[in-house]
């Protein structure tokens, strides 16, 4: 079970980092500095980023299971 959680946390952390690295500057410039600074833009961005990272993690774990790589 430790192997499962280690792989899951690693996939989640890497996907979150990569998505934020590629999208943070563009989203921040689209929303504007004032909206970003006062919370609404920032909280929406991180909420959507977290949901996307969770979806990528679940899909990756499903594909690993489907291929036959022992996770648990």
C-alpha angles and dihedrals in degrees: 000000000000088000091054094051093044092054092044095050092045093051091046094049094046094047092048092050095047095046092048092047092056101038110030099084095045094047092047092052092046095053096043131239097269095053091043093050097049098056111255097090094040096049093047092050095051092044092054091042091053093049091049091049091050090050092049090048093050093047092048092049090048092051091048090051093045093050089052103249107150108240103164 
